[in-house]
């Protein structure tokens, strides 16, 4: 007996898509038991779990560094009351490379 077409809401884009009876039969033959969570368009785009397209990072924003005043692009959502820092300033704060290219914990040119 064929199972009826099923309407599912995509978790990525929120659109309703139809999981047809033929798609359900093909999934059953392949041993897949769970219903799909994303529509075909979102699955084609990829993202998450090492799929092409990489994980969804969110919205790209332009922010001004509170330390040096430079503008930079970031995916981080600004939190009120917390400083926003560019990569160079974060690196300086957390013991990384200095702006002149030398490592912070090394002395001189050696």
N, C-alpha and C positions, 0 to 999 in steps of 0.2 A: 504494500500500500504506500502511495506517495504522500509525503507530508506537505501540507499547504505552504504557500509562500508566507514568509514571516517579515514583518516590518520591524526594523531595528534603528535606534538613534545612534549615530556615530559619536564616539567619545571625543574625537578630535575636533570636528567642525560643527557638530550638533544637528546635522541634517538627517532626515529620515531616509533610509535606503531599504530596498527589498532584497531579502535573502531568499532567492528562488528555490523551488523544489529541486531543480536540476543541480544547483550549487550544493544543496544539502546532501543529495545523493553522492556527488563527487567527493565531498568532504568525508562522508561516511565510508566510502571505498578506500580513502587514504588513511582512515583510522582517526580522523579528527572528531572530537566529541563536543567541544565548546562552540558556541555561536561566535561569529566574528564581532569585534567591537568597533571596527573602523570601516568606513565605506571604501570602495575600490579606489576612488580618487586619492584619499588620504593614505591608503596602503601603497599606492604607486609613488607618492611623494616620499615615502619612507620616513625615517626618524625613529629614534629609540632603539635600544638593544642591538646596536651595531648595524642597523639597516642603512642602506644608502640614504643620504640626506642628513644623517646625524641626528642626535637628540634635539628636540625643540628647546630652544633657549629662551624664548620669549621675545620681547620687543627691544630693538636696539634704541638706546637713548643717548643723547649728547649731554655730558655733565661737565661741570667746572671743578677742577681739583681744588680742595680747600687748602692744600699745602703750597703748591707752586702757582696756581691760578690758570694753568693750561686747560683747554677744552679737550675732551677725549670721548670716544664712543664706548659704551658699556651695555651689558645686558642686565646688570644689577639694578634693582629697583631702589631708588633713594629712600632712606629711612629718616624721617624728621629727627633732628637733634644729633645725628651721627655724621662724622666727617666722610666726604666722598674723595677718594684718592686715585690718581692715575697709577699705572703699573710701576713707573719709576719710583714714585713716592712710597708706595706700598712696599716695594723691594727694599728701600732704604730703612723703612720703619721695622721691617721684620728680618733684618740682617742679611740682605742680599748684596747685589752689585751696586757700586757707587755710580754717580752720573759720569765720572771721568773714565769709566770702563774697568776700573780695578775693583777687586773684591774687597769688601769692607773689613774683613778680618785679617787681611794680608798687609804687610808693611812694605813700603818702597816699591821697587820694580821687580822684586824676586817672587 
